[in-house]
């Protein structure tokens, strides 16, 4: 599978999802409509695939192996998500993800959740999915401190728009890495990128740019600024879930990723910690060969 073909397939799979297979051998009990699973295609990308009543055919092959098929196309894949949802959140890649958007779980609940997930070897790290609200940073940092008291683990916070002051508080409160999920048109984004890159160690801040079918006019300049600020830009395909890619969208996405790749090569930032995601693409999984295809 060529890099461009893999990218186009990933975009299509993220958008269309897969039909839920009937219960049986090789189908985890938590497979259900609305659940999304991470599948690693043979010689291809990691893809987050939503399960439902339509989309690609998903055929269990046993031992966490599946086949994805659509017309004449067929490929085998390995299930990467282990045991799916958790009590408070979910396991995503190597992270136990705990959402703290609509209300904060208690520190005791978080510790119990992580003890169960880590004890079953389902995850290695912790990710808090947070949206900043007045007064909420203190509650979030109380959760981070409780995690630090009980576990020797890597802690990441993924946030929406975040103030420069909150960036400093997060780093001072023991957060190892910060992910910013905001569009390029967000007011104050440039200042937030600059502050985050200056406060956190190089390569531990990522900017997740939502993909809406085209490259916004502000995006390329912001990508260059992010790289100059020691922030890793990645393209978030989550907004593409559930819609058929527009004509030429895969080519536009490839061009956008080429701009990310060039910016990151110029910045020479360490990328080893960044976990590849099934609905994101960025410099860690864009080989240089892609550039020659544009």
C-alpha positions as CSV (number, residue, x, y, z in Angstrom):
1,X,0.0,0.0,0.0
2,X,1.6,3.3,-1.1
3,X,1.6,6.2,1.4
4,X,-1.0,8.1,-0.6
5,X,-3.3,5.0,-0.9
6,X,-3.0,4.4,2.8
7,X,-3.9,8.0,3.6
8,X,-6.9,7.9,1.3
9,X,-8.1,4.6,2.8
10,X,-7.6,5.9,6.3
11,X,-9.8,8.9,5.5
12,X,-12.5,6.7,4.0
13,X,-12.5,4.3,6.9
14,X,-12.7,7.1,9.5
15,X,-15.6,8.6,7.6
16,X,-17.7,5.5,6.8
17,X,-16.9,3.1,9.7
18,X,-17.7,-0.6,9.6
19,X,-20.7,-2.9,10.0
20,X,-20.9,-4.5,13.4
21,X,-20.1,-8.2,13.0
22,X,-22.4,-10.8,14.6
23,X,-21.4,-12.0,18.0
24,X,-19.1,-15.0,18.0
25,X,-15.5,-16.1,18.1
26,X,-13.1,-13.2,17.9
27,X,-15.7,-10.6,18.6
28,X,-15.2,-8.8,22.0
29,X,-18.3,-8.5,24.1
30,X,-18.0,-4.7,24.2
31,X,-18.4,-4.4,20.4
32,X,-21.6,-2.4,20.1
33,X,-23.2,0.3,17.9
34,X,-21.5,3.6,18.5
35,X,-18.2,2.1,19.8
36,X,-15.0,3.1,17.9
37,X,-12.1,0.6,17.7
38,X,-8.5,1.1,16.6
39,X,-7.4,-1.3,13.9
40,X,-3.9,-1.6,12.4
41,X,-4.1,-2.5,8.8
42,X,-1.5,-4.9,7.5
43,X,1.3,-2.8,5.9
44,X,-1.0,0.2,6.5
45,X,-2.1,2.9,8.9
46,X,-3.7,2.8,12.4
47,X,-7.4,3.6,11.9
48,X,-10.2,4.4,14.3
49,X,-13.3,2.8,12.9
50,X,-16.8,3.4,14.2
51,X,-19.0,0.4,14.5
52,X,-22.6,0.5,13.3
53,X,-25.0,-0.8,10.7
54,X,-23.3,0.4,7.6
55,X,-19.8,0.9,6.1
56,X,-17.0,-1.6,5.5
57,X,-17.6,-5.3,6.2
58,X,-15.8,-6.4,9.4
59,X,-15.1,-10.1,9.6
60,X,-13.6,-11.7,12.7
61,X,-10.6,-14.0,12.0
62,X,-9.8,-14.9,15.6
63,X,-7.1,-13.8,18.1
64,X,-7.8,-10.1,17.7
65,X,-7.5,-10.4,13.9
66,X,-10.2,-9.1,11.5
67,X,-10.7,-8.6,7.8
68,X,-12.0,-5.3,6.4
69,X,-13.6,-5.4,3.0
70,X,-15.4,-3.1,0.6
71,X,-16.2,-4.3,-2.9
72,X,-13.1,-5.9,-4.3
73,X,-10.8,-4.4,-1.7
74,X,-9.9,-6.5,1.3
75,X,-7.2,-6.2,4.0
76,X,-6.5,-7.9,7.3
77,X,-6.2,-5.8,10.5
78,X,-5.2,-6.3,14.1
79,X,-7.3,-4.9,16.9
80,X,-5.3,-2.4,18.9
81,X,-7.9,-1.2,21.4
82,X,-7.9,-3.6,24.4
83,X,-11.2,-4.3,26.1
84,X,-12.7,-1.0,25.0
85,X,-14.5,1.2,27.5
86,X,-13.4,1.5,31.1
87,X,-15.5,2.6,34.1
88,X,-14.8,6.3,33.9
89,X,-13.5,6.6,30.4
90,X,-11.7,4.4,27.8
91,X,-8.4,2.9,26.8
92,X,-7.0,4.6,23.7
93,X,-3.7,3.3,22.4
94,X,-1.4,3.1,25.5
95,X,-3.4,5.8,27.4
96,X,-6.2,5.4,30.0
97,X,-8.3,8.4,28.9
98,X,-10.4,10.1,31.6
99,X,-12.8,12.8,30.5
100,X,-13.3,15.8,32.8
101,X,-15.5,18.0,30.6
102,X,-19.0,18.0,32.2
103,X,-17.9,17.1,35.7
104,X,-14.9,15.9,37.6
105,X,-14.7,12.4,38.9
106,X,-13.4,12.2,42.5
107,X,-9.7,11.5,43.1
108,X,-10.6,8.2,44.7
109,X,-12.6,7.1,41.6
110,X,-9.7,8.0,39.3
111,X,-7.2,6.1,41.4
112,X,-9.5,3.0,41.4
113,X,-10.0,3.2,37.7
114,X,-6.2,3.4,37.0
115,X,-5.4,0.7,39.5
116,X,-7.8,-1.7,37.6
117,X,-6.5,-0.6,34.1
118,X,-2.8,-0.7,35.0
119,X,-3.3,-4.0,36.9
120,X,-4.7,-5.6,33.8
121,X,-1.9,-4.2,31.7
122,X,-4.4,-2.4,29.5
123,X,-2.6,0.9,29.5
124,X,0.7,2.6,30.5
125,X,-0.1,6.3,30.6
126,X,-2.9,8.7,31.7
127,X,-4.6,11.2,29.6
128,X,-7.1,13.8,31.0
129,X,-9.5,15.2,28.4
130,X,-10.3,18.6,29.7
131,X,-12.1,21.8,28.8
132,X,-11.0,24.9,30.7
133,X,-13.7,26.6,32.7
134,X,-13.3,29.2,35.5
135,X,-11.9,27.5,38.6
136,X,-11.6,24.1,36.9
137,X,-7.8,24.0,36.6
138,X,-7.4,23.6,40.4
139,X,-9.7,20.6,40.4
140,X,-7.9,19.1,37.4
141,X,-4.5,19.5,39.1
142,X,-5.9,17.9,42.2
143,X,-6.6,14.8,40.1
144,X,-3.1,15.0,38.6
145,X,-1.5,15.2,42.1
146,X,-3.5,12.2,43.3
147,X,-2.3,10.2,40.3
148,X,1.3,11.2,41.0
149,X,0.9,10.1,44.6
150,X,-0.1,6.6,43.6
151,X,1.5,5.8,40.2
152,X,4.8,6.4,38.4
153,X,3.3,7.2,35.0
154,X,3.3,9.7,32.2
155,X,0.4,12.3,32.4
156,X,-0.9,14.2,29.4
157,X,-3.7,16.8,29.4
158,X,-5.6,17.3,26.1
159,X,-7.5,20.6,26.2
160,X,-9.6,22.9,24.0
161,X,-8.9,26.6,24.1
162,X,-6.6,27.2,27.0
163,X,-5.3,30.5,28.5
164,X,-1.5,31.2,28.7
165,X,-1.9,31.3,32.5
166,X,-3.5,27.9,32.5
167,X,-0.5,26.5,30.5
168,X,1.9,27.6,33.3
169,X,-0.4,26.1,36.0
170,X,-0.6,22.8,34.2
171,X,3.2,22.4,33.8
172,X,3.7,23.5,37.4
173,X,1.1,21.0,38.6
174,X,2.9,18.0,37.3
175,X,1.5,17.6,33.7
176,X,4.1,16.0,31.4
177,X,2.6,16.8,28.0
178,X,-0.1,19.1,26.6
179,X,-2.3,18.6,23.6
180,X,-4.3,21.6,22.2
181,X,-7.5,20.8,20.2
182,X,-8.4,24.1,18.6
183,X,-8.9,25.4,15.1
184,X,-6.5,27.7,13.4
185,X,-9.0,30.6,13.6
186,X,-9.3,30.4,17.4
187,X,-8.6,33.8,19.0
188,X,-5.4,33.7,21.1
189,X,-4.1,30.4,19.5
190,X,-0.8,31.9,18.5
191,X,-0.1,33.2,22.0
192,X,-1.2,29.8,23.5
193,X,1.2,27.9,21.2
194,X,4.1,30.2,22.0
195,X,3.5,30.0,25.7
196,X,3.0,26.2,25.7
197,X,6.2,25.7,23.6
198,X,8.2,28.0,25.9
199,X,7.0,26.3,29.2
200,X,6.9,22.6,28.3
201,X,10.0,20.7,27.2
202,X,10.5,20.5,23.4
203,X,8.3,18.0,21.7
204,X,5.8,17.5,24.5
205,X,3.2,19.9,23.2
206,X,1.0,18.9,20.3
207,X,-1.6,21.0,18.4
208,X,-4.5,19.0,17.0
209,X,-5.9,20.8,13.9
210,X,-9.4,19.7,13.1
211,X,-9.8,18.6,9.5
212,X,-12.9,19.9,7.8
213,X,-12.2,18.8,4.2
214,X,-9.9,21.7,3.3
215,X,-6.8,23.5,4.6
216,X,-8.0,26.8,6.2
217,X,-6.1,29.8,5.0
218,X,-4.7,30.5,8.5
219,X,-3.5,26.9,8.9
220,X,-0.2,26.8,7.1
221,X,1.1,30.0,8.8
222,X,0.0,28.6,12.2
223,X,1.7,25.2,11.5
224,X,5.0,27.0,10.8
225,X,4.6,29.1,14.0
226,X,3.8,26.0,16.0
227,X,6.9,24.2,14.8
228,X,9.0,27.4,15.6
229,X,7.4,27.3,19.1
230,X,8.5,23.7,19.5
231,X,4.9,22.4,19.2
232,X,4.0,19.3,17.1
233,X,1.1,19.9,14.7
234,X,-1.1,17.0,13.9
235,X,-4.3,16.8,11.7
236,X,-7.3,15.6,13.6
237,X,-9.7,13.6,11.3
238,X,-12.5,13.4,14.0
239,X,-14.6,16.0,12.2
240,X,-14.6,13.8,9.1
241,X,-16.4,10.9,11.0
242,X,-19.7,10.0,9.4
243,X,-19.3,11.8,6.1
244,X,-18.2,10.7,2.7
245,X,-14.9,12.4,1.7
246,X,-15.4,15.1,-0.9
247,X,-13.8,14.7,-4.4
248,X,-10.1,15.5,-4.1
249,X,-10.2,15.6,-0.3
250,X,-7.5,12.9,0.0
251,X,-5.2,15.0,-2.2
252,X,-5.9,18.1,-0.1
253,X,-5.2,16.2,3.1
254,X,-1.9,14.9,1.6
255,X,-0.8,18.4,0.8
256,X,-1.7,19.6,4.3
257,X,0.3,16.7,5.8
258,X,3.2,17.6,3.5
259,X,3.2,21.1,5.0
260,X,3.3,19.6,8.5
261,X,6.1,17.2,7.6
262,X,8.2,20.0,6.1
263,X,7.7,22.3,9.1
264,X,8.6,19.5,11.5
265,X,11.7,18.5,9.6
266,X,12.8,22.1,9.8
267,X,12.2,22.3,13.5
268,X,14.0,19.0,14.3
269,X,11.8,18.2,17.3
270,X,11.8,14.9,19.1
271,X,8.7,12.9,18.2
272,X,9.3,9.6,20.0
273,X,6.7,10.2,22.7
274,X,3.8,11.1,20.5
275,X,1.4,8.1,20.2
276,X,0.0,7.6,16.7
277,X,-3.8,7.9,16.9
278,X,-6.4,6.2,14.7
279,X,-8.2,9.4,13.8
280,X,-5.1,11.6,13.6
281,X,-2.2,11.9,11.2
282,X,1.0,13.9,11.6
283,X,4.7,13.8,11.3
284,X,5.2,10.5,13.1
285,X,3.4,8.5,10.4
286,X,4.0,10.5,7.2
287,X,7.0,9.0,5.5
288,X,9.2,11.3,3.3
289,X,8.1,9.3,0.3
290,X,4.7,11.1,0.5
291,X,6.3,14.4,-0.4
292,X,7.4,13.0,-3.8
293,X,3.8,12.1,-4.7
294,X,2.4,15.6,-4.5
